[in-house]
């Protein structure tokens, strides 16, 4: 019998709510040694968020700030280069302080059944280009991540 998702998935689910700030999100991810989490609102899965989403948003904010800076560059000519860099950093930081998980989360939820084989699940992860899939039966039962596959191999169970 082929190994099923329910045999290797993580059942200890660390989730976040959509209204927490990105600083709290990063703290939750770090404290729990994870890179992403399902977003739960009123008991319902509404999205997934990861460190990659934070980095993507930082890049967007930096690009936006640089464009604003370029537009208003004449206003900053009286300042030194260090002052200009500090203003740009403060601008990005100020915007980031007001962003929440709901602003950056992925609303396209990729989920699988706990009965799916791990080979089929791996194929879906490759197709969707994701590092985690939510395992949903009657409810959210677990998360299958690339770490679960690494653990499987490290334990000597690498025959899929």
PyMOL commands that set and color helices and strands:
alter all, ss='L'
color gray80, all
select helices_A, chain A and resi 5-8+22-31+51-71+73-76+81-97+101-104+118-128+146-154
alter helices_A, ss='H'
color red, helices_A
select strands_A, chain A and resi 15-16+36-41+44-50+111-112+132-136+140-145
alter strands_A, ss='S'
color yellow, strands_A
deselect
rebuild
show_as cartoon
